[in-house]
Amino acid sequence: MNFPDDLLHLVRTDEPLGPLVWLGIGGPARYFAEPVEPDDVQKLIRAANESDLPVRILGGGSNLLVR
């Protein structure tokens, strides 16, 4: 996946999700980003959609099981 150059600083690959959810367990996300600016969220979602990648917004990580 090729993210736009201005978003590369936000995207990490194979990011473990266990430490981010309340139960503390879970495997890695292929791509993971923590954007702060609303424009960056829109750009990330647009780039993922163009590459047919699903997008999941985690929120606070409660009530979430990650395989």
Biopython code that builds the backbone (N, CA, C, O; Angstrom):
import numpy as np
from Bio.PDB.StructureBuilder import StructureBuilder

atoms = [
    (1, "MET", "N", (0.847, -1.169, 0.000)),
    (1, "MET", "CA", (0.000, 0.000, 0.000)),
    (1, "MET", "C", (0.892, 1.231, 0.000)),
    (1, "MET", "O", (1.824, 1.326, 0.799)),
    (2, "ASN", "N", (0.621, 2.145, -0.865)),
    (2, "ASN", "CA", (1.368, 3.392, -0.937)),
    (2, "ASN", "C", (0.501, 4.534, -0.446)),
    (2, "ASN", "O", (-0.403, 4.991, -1.146)),
    (3, "PHE", "N", (0.781, 4.985, 0.753)),
    (3, "PHE", "CA", (0.071, 6.131, 1.296)),
    (3, "PHE", "C", (0.706, 7.405, 0.756)),
    (3, "PHE", "O", (1.895, 7.412, 0.435)),
    (4, "PRO", "N", (-0.068, 8.482, 0.650)),
    (4, "PRO", "CA", (0.512, 9.753, 0.209)),
    (4, "PRO", "C", (1.666, 10.161, 1.125)),
    (4, "PRO", "O", (1.643, 9.892, 2.326)),
    (5, "ASP", "N", (2.660, 10.804, 0.549)),
    (5, "ASP", "CA", (3.864, 11.176, 1.306)),
    (5, "ASP", "C", (3.557, 11.994, 2.552)),
    (5, "ASP", "O", (4.238, 11.853, 3.567)),
    (6, "ASP", "N", (2.540, 12.847, 2.488)),
    (6, "ASP", "CA", (2.244, 13.700, 3.644)),
    (6, "ASP", "C", (1.558, 12.940, 4.776)),
    (6, "ASP", "O", (1.304, 13.515, 5.835)),
    (7, "LEU", "N", (1.252, 11.648, 4.571)),
    (7, "LEU", "CA", (0.628, 10.834, 5.623)),
    (7, "LEU", "C", (1.548, 9.745, 6.158)),
    (7, "LEU", "O", (1.218, 9.092, 7.148)),
    (8, "LEU", "N", (2.687, 9.539, 5.524)),
    (8, "LEU", "CA", (3.568, 8.439, 5.919)),
    (8, "LEU", "C", (4.002, 8.523, 7.381)),
    (8, "LEU", "O", (4.232, 7.493, 8.015)),
    (9, "HIS", "N", (4.115, 9.723, 7.918)),
    (9, "HIS", "CA", (4.537, 9.858, 9.316)),
    (9, "HIS", "C", (3.457, 9.374, 10.289)),
    (9, "HIS", "O", (3.743, 9.184, 11.471)),
    (10, "LEU", "N", (2.225, 9.171, 9.818)),
    (10, "LEU", "CA", (1.122, 8.718, 10.668)),
    (10, "LEU", "C", (0.918, 7.206, 10.647)),
    (10, "LEU", "O", (0.345, 6.649, 11.583)),
    (11, "VAL", "N", (1.374, 6.546, 9.606)),
    (11, "VAL", "CA", (1.049, 5.134, 9.372)),
    (11, "VAL", "C", (2.185, 4.233, 9.850)),
    (11, "VAL", "O", (3.354, 4.442, 9.528)),
    (12, "ARG", "N", (1.794, 3.217, 10.633)),
    (12, "ARG", "CA", (2.748, 2.184, 11.068)),
    (12, "ARG", "C", (2.230, 0.839, 10.564)),
    (12, "ARG", "O", (1.021, 0.641, 10.444)),
    (13, "THR", "N", (3.127, -0.064, 10.277)),
    (13, "THR", "CA", (2.731, -1.389, 9.806)),
    (13, "THR", "C", (2.933, -2.420, 10.904)),
    (13, "THR", "O", (3.805, -2.278, 11.761)),
    (14, "ASP", "N", (2.111, -3.459, 10.863)),
    (14, "ASP", "CA", (2.188, -4.571, 11.829)),
    (14, "ASP", "C", (2.202, -4.079, 13.269)),
    (14, "ASP", "O", (2.994, -4.544, 14.089)),
    (15, "GLU", "N", (1.326, -3.143, 13.564)),
    (15, "GLU", "CA", (1.243, -2.545, 14.906)),
    (15, "GLU", "C", (0.453, -3.463, 15.836)),
    (15, "GLU", "O", (-0.692, -3.794, 15.530)),
    (16, "PRO", "N", (1.035, -3.886, 16.972)),
    (16, "PRO", "CA", (0.296, -4.734, 17.916)),
    (16, "PRO", "C", (-0.881, -3.958, 18.520)),
    (16, "PRO", "O", (-0.713, -2.834, 18.993)),
    (17, "LEU", "N", (-2.068, -4.566, 18.499)),
    (17, "LEU", "CA", (-3.254, -3.890, 19.011)),
    (17, "LEU", "C", (-3.572, -4.243, 20.460)),
    (17, "LEU", "O", (-4.363, -3.556, 21.107)),
    (18, "GLY", "N", (-2.966, -5.301, 20.968)),
    (18, "GLY", "CA", (-3.222, -5.710, 22.346)),
    (18, "GLY", "C", (-3.074, -4.592, 23.362)),
    (18, "GLY", "O", (-3.962, -4.418, 24.197)),
    (19, "PRO", "N", (-1.994, -3.828, 23.329)),
    (19, "PRO", "CA", (-1.829, -2.762, 24.318)),
    (19, "PRO", "C", (-2.852, -1.622, 24.182)),
    (19, "PRO", "O", (-2.960, -0.783, 25.076)),
    (20, "LEU", "N", (-3.591, -1.588, 23.087)),
    (20, "LEU", "CA", (-4.526, -0.488, 22.855)),
    (20, "LEU", "C", (-5.968, -0.812, 23.220)),
    (20, "LEU", "O", (-6.822, 0.075, 23.207)),
    (21, "VAL", "N", (-6.254, -2.084, 23.549)),
    (21, "VAL", "CA", (-7.621, -2.465, 23.908)),
    (21, "VAL", "C", (-7.674, -2.842, 25.379)),
    (21, "VAL", "O", (-6.662, -3.220, 25.969)),
    (22, "TRP", "N", (-8.848, -2.736, 25.962)),
    (22, "TRP", "CA", (-9.006, -2.937, 27.404)),
    (22, "TRP", "C", (-8.589, -4.323, 27.867)),
    (22, "TRP", "O", (-8.025, -4.464, 28.952)),
    (23, "LEU", "N", (-8.853, -5.347, 27.067)),
    (23, "LEU", "CA", (-8.504, -6.704, 27.488)),
    (23, "LEU", "C", (-7.018, -7.000, 27.351)),
    (23, "LEU", "O", (-6.531, -7.987, 27.904)),
    (24, "GLY", "N", (-6.298, -6.168, 26.630)),
    (24, "GLY", "CA", (-4.852, -6.302, 26.525)),
    (24, "GLY", "C", (-4.372, -7.435, 25.637)),
    (24, "GLY", "O", (-3.200, -7.810, 25.689)),
    (25, "ILE", "N", (-5.268, -7.988, 24.821)),
    (25, "ILE", "CA", (-4.858, -9.060, 23.925)),
    (25, "ILE", "C", (-5.243, -8.701, 22.497)),
    (25, "ILE", "O", (-6.219, -7.988, 22.262)),
    (26, "GLY", "N", (-4.474, -9.198, 21.561)),
    (26, "GLY", "CA", (-4.810, -8.970, 20.157)),
    (26, "GLY", "C", (-3.571, -8.959, 19.296)),
    (26, "GLY", "O", (-2.475, -8.619, 19.742)),
    (27, "GLY", "N", (-3.770, -9.333, 18.075)),
    (27, "GLY", "CA", (-2.682, -9.393, 17.113)),
    (27, "GLY", "C", (-2.419, -8.043, 16.466)),
    (27, "GLY", "O", (-2.969, -7.021, 16.874)),
    (28, "PRO", "N", (-1.567, -8.061, 15.449)),
    (28, "PRO", "CA", (-1.167, -6.806, 14.806)),
    (28, "PRO", "C", (-2.152, -6.352, 13.729)),
    (28, "PRO", "O", (-2.838, -7.162, 13.105)),
    (29, "ALA", "N", (-2.199, -5.048, 13.532)),
    (29, "ALA", "CA", (-2.924, -4.450, 12.409)),
    (29, "ALA", "C", (-1.952, -4.322, 11.257)),
    (29, "ALA", "O", (-0.799, -3.935, 11.449)),
    (30, "ARG", "N", (-2.410, -4.645, 10.063)),
    (30, "ARG", "CA", (-1.535, -4.502, 8.893)),
    (30, "ARG", "C", (-1.057, -3.062, 8.787)),
    (30, "ARG", "O", (0.135, -2.807, 8.620)),
    (31, "TYR", "N", (-1.995, -2.119, 8.884)),
    (31, "TYR", "CA", (-1.672, -0.687, 8.879)),
    (31, "TYR", "C", (-2.408, -0.044, 10.046)),
    (31, "TYR", "O", (-3.561, -0.378, 10.319)),
    (32, "PHE", "N", (-1.751, 0.863, 10.720)),
    (32, "PHE", "CA", (-2.342, 1.537, 11.877)),
    (32, "PHE", "C", (-1.950, 3.009, 11.836)),
    (32, "PHE", "O", (-0.798, 3.348, 11.565)),
    (33, "ALA", "N", (-2.916, 3.872, 12.106)),
    (33, "ALA", "CA", (-2.632, 5.314, 12.122)),
    (33, "ALA", "C", (-3.394, 5.961, 13.259)),
    (33, "ALA", "O", (-4.497, 5.535, 13.602)),
    (34, "GLU", "N", (-2.807, 6.983, 13.837)),
    (34, "GLU", "CA", (-3.446, 7.785, 14.879)),
    (34, "GLU", "C", (-3.447, 9.250, 14.452)),
    (34, "GLU", "O", (-2.683, 10.054, 14.986)),
    (35, "PRO", "N", (-4.301, 9.598, 13.493)),
    (35, "PRO", "CA", (-4.329, 10.990, 13.037)),
    (35, "PRO", "C", (-4.927, 11.908, 14.097)),
    (35, "PRO", "O", (-5.771, 11.491, 14.889)),
    (36, "VAL", "N", (-4.487, 13.143, 14.102)),
    (36, "VAL", "CA", (-4.983, 14.142, 15.043)),
    (36, "VAL", "C", (-5.889, 15.143, 14.328)),
    (36, "VAL", "O", (-6.915, 15.561, 14.866)),
    (37, "GLU", "N", (-5.508, 15.514, 13.140)),
    (37, "GLU", "CA", (-6.255, 16.515, 12.377)),
    (37, "GLU", "C", (-7.371, 15.864, 11.559)),
    (37, "GLU", "O", (-7.158, 14.817, 10.949)),
    (38, "PRO", "N", (-8.556, 16.475, 11.543)),
    (38, "PRO", "CA", (-9.664, 15.919, 10.739)),
    (38, "PRO", "C", (-9.307, 15.741, 9.265)),
    (38, "PRO", "O", (-9.753, 14.782, 8.635)),
    (39, "ASP", "N", (-8.516, 16.644, 8.714)),
    (39, "ASP", "CA", (-8.108, 16.505, 7.311)),
    (39, "ASP", "C", (-7.296, 15.238, 7.080)),
    (39, "ASP", "O", (-7.424, 14.592, 6.039)),
    (40, "ASP", "N", (-6.455, 14.882, 8.061)),
    (40, "ASP", "CA", (-5.649, 13.667, 7.938)),
    (40, "ASP", "C", (-6.535, 12.422, 7.978)),
    (40, "ASP", "O", (-6.268, 11.448, 7.273)),
    (41, "VAL", "N", (-7.583, 12.449, 8.794)),
    (41, "VAL", "CA", (-8.520, 11.325, 8.847)),
    (41, "VAL", "C", (-9.148, 11.136, 7.472)),
    (41, "VAL", "O", (-9.207, 10.018, 6.959)),
    (42, "GLN", "N", (-9.606, 12.207, 6.888)),
    (42, "GLN", "CA", (-10.222, 12.128, 5.563)),
    (42, "GLN", "C", (-9.248, 11.609, 4.518)),
    (42, "GLN", "O", (-9.614, 10.777, 3.688)),
    (43, "LYS", "N", (-8.018, 12.091, 4.552)),
    (43, "LYS", "CA", (-7.014, 11.652, 3.584)),
    (43, "LYS", "C", (-6.685, 10.165, 3.754)),
    (43, "LYS", "O", (-6.539, 9.442, 2.769)),
    (44, "LEU", "N", (-6.569, 9.713, 5.009)),
    (44, "LEU", "CA", (-6.276, 8.308, 5.263)),
    (44, "LEU", "C", (-7.409, 7.410, 4.779)),
    (44, "LEU", "O", (-7.162, 6.377, 4.158)),
    (45, "ILE", "N", (-8.634, 7.795, 5.057)),
    (45, "ILE", "CA", (-9.781, 6.997, 4.626)),
    (45, "ILE", "C", (-9.865, 6.974, 3.103)),
    (45, "ILE", "O", (-10.142, 5.932, 2.510)),
    (46, "ARG", "N", (-9.630, 8.108, 2.476)),
    (46, "ARG", "CA", (-9.646, 8.169, 1.013)),
    (46, "ARG", "C", (-8.578, 7.246, 0.420)),
    (46, "ARG", "O", (-8.853, 6.508, -0.526)),
    (47, "ALA", "N", (-7.363, 7.285, 0.973)),
    (47, "ALA", "CA", (-6.275, 6.442, 0.467)),
    (47, "ALA", "C", (-6.594, 4.961, 0.670)),
    (47, "ALA", "O", (-6.319, 4.145, -0.209)),
    (48, "ALA", "N", (-7.168, 4.609, 1.811)),
    (48, "ALA", "CA", (-7.538, 3.214, 2.069)),
    (48, "ALA", "C", (-8.632, 2.768, 1.105)),
    (48, "ALA", "O", (-8.565, 1.663, 0.567)),
    (49, "ASN", "N", (-9.622, 3.598, 0.884)),
    (49, "ASN", "CA", (-10.708, 3.246, -0.041)),
    (49, "ASN", "C", (-10.184, 3.043, -1.458)),
    (49, "ASN", "O", (-10.628, 2.134, -2.159)),
    (50, "GLU", "N", (-9.252, 3.875, -1.880)),
    (50, "GLU", "CA", (-8.683, 3.749, -3.224)),
    (50, "GLU", "C", (-7.923, 2.444, -3.394)),
    (50, "GLU", "O", (-7.775, 1.950, -4.512)),
    (51, "SER", "N", (-7.436, 1.879, -2.276)),
    (51, "SER", "CA", (-6.699, 0.611, -2.324)),
    (51, "SER", "C", (-7.557, -0.566, -1.860)),
    (51, "SER", "O", (-7.046, -1.665, -1.646)),
    (52, "ASP", "N", (-8.856, -0.333, -1.706)),
    (52, "ASP", "CA", (-9.792, -1.379, -1.258)),
    (52, "ASP", "C", (-9.404, -1.982, 0.084)),
    (52, "ASP", "O", (-9.585, -3.180, 0.300)),
    (53, "LEU", "N", (-8.872, -1.163, 0.989)),
    (53, "LEU", "CA", (-8.549, -1.613, 2.341)),
    (53, "LEU", "C", (-9.690, -1.241, 3.280)),
    (53, "LEU", "O", (-10.185, -0.115, 3.230)),
    (54, "PRO", "N", (-10.113, -2.163, 4.129)),
    (54, "PRO", "CA", (-11.157, -1.814, 5.097)),
    (54, "PRO", "C", (-10.607, -0.864, 6.158)),
    (54, "PRO", "O", (-9.425, -0.913, 6.498)),
    (55, "VAL", "N", (-11.472, -0.009, 6.670)),
    (55, "VAL", "CA", (-11.099, 0.957, 7.703)),
    (55, "VAL", "C", (-11.900, 0.643, 8.959)),
    (55, "VAL", "O", (-13.113, 0.445, 8.889)),
    (56, "ARG", "N", (-11.242, 0.597, 10.083)),
    (56, "ARG", "CA", (-11.895, 0.399, 11.372)),
    (56, "ARG", "C", (-11.442, 1.507, 12.303)),
    (56, "ARG", "O", (-10.245, 1.755, 12.447)),
    (57, "ILE", "N", (-12.389, 2.167, 12.928)),
    (57, "ILE", "CA", (-12.064, 3.205, 13.909)),
    (57, "ILE", "C", (-12.238, 2.582, 15.280)),
    (57, "ILE", "O", (-13.330, 2.128, 15.621)),
    (58, "LEU", "N", (-11.174, 2.554, 16.070)),
    (58, "LEU", "CA", (-11.168, 1.815, 17.322)),
    (58, "LEU", "C", (-11.776, 2.580, 18.489)),
    (58, "LEU", "O", (-12.332, 1.956, 19.392)),
    (59, "GLY", "N", (-11.694, 3.869, 18.505)),
    (59, "GLY", "CA", (-12.173, 4.612, 19.668)),
    (59, "GLY", "C", (-11.300, 4.326, 20.868)),
    (59, "GLY", "O", (-10.074, 4.297, 20.755)),
    (60, "GLY", "N", (-11.924, 4.112, 22.027)),
    (60, "GLY", "CA", (-11.179, 3.898, 23.257)),
    (60, "GLY", "C", (-10.708, 2.479, 23.474)),
    (60, "GLY", "O", (-9.963, 2.225, 24.420)),
    (61, "GLY", "N", (-11.120, 1.533, 22.623)),
    (61, "GLY", "CA", (-10.663, 0.166, 22.732)),
    (61, "GLY", "C", (-11.459, -0.701, 23.703)),
    (61, "GLY", "O", (-11.067, -1.835, 23.980)),
    (62, "SER", "N", (-12.570, -0.184, 24.222)),
    (62, "SER", "CA", (-13.394, -1.019, 25.112)),
    (62, "SER", "C", (-14.376, -1.813, 24.264)),
    (62, "SER", "O", (-14.717, -1.410, 23.152)),
    (63, "ASN", "N", (-14.824, -2.935, 24.791)),
    (63, "ASN", "CA", (-15.765, -3.814, 24.092)),
    (63, "ASN", "C", (-15.249, -4.206, 22.718)),
    (63, "ASN", "O", (-16.013, -4.282, 21.755)),
    (64, "LEU", "N", (-13.960, -4.453, 22.634)),
    (64, "LEU", "CA", (-13.348, -4.778, 21.354)),
    (64, "LEU", "C", (-12.456, -6.004, 21.529)),
    (64, "LEU", "O", (-11.590, -6.036, 22.403)),
    (65, "LEU", "N", (-12.678, -7.010, 20.688)),
    (65, "LEU", "CA", (-11.821, -8.190, 20.670)),
    (65, "LEU", "C", (-11.048, -8.185, 19.369)),
    (65, "LEU", "O", (-11.626, -8.014, 18.295)),
    (66, "VAL", "N", (-9.750, -8.372, 19.462)),
    (66, "VAL", "CA", (-8.884, -8.385, 18.282)),
    (66, "VAL", "C", (-8.276, -9.770, 18.173)),
    (66, "VAL", "O", (-7.696, -10.280, 19.131)),
    (67, "ARG", "N", (-8.411, -10.371, 17.011)),
    (67, "ARG", "CA", (-7.818, -11.705, 16.863)),
    (67, "ARG", "C", (-6.351, -11.629, 16.542)),
    (67, "ARG", "O", (-5.699, -12.662, 16.385)),
]
sb = StructureBuilder()
sb.init_structure("model")
sb.init_model(0)
sb.init_chain("A")
sb.init_seg("    ")
for serial, (resi, resn, name, xyz) in enumerate(atoms, 1):
    if name == "N":
        sb.init_residue(resn, " ", resi, " ")
    sb.init_atom(name, np.array(xyz, "f"), 0.0, 1.0, " ", f" {name:<3s}", serial, name[0])
structure = sb.get_structure()
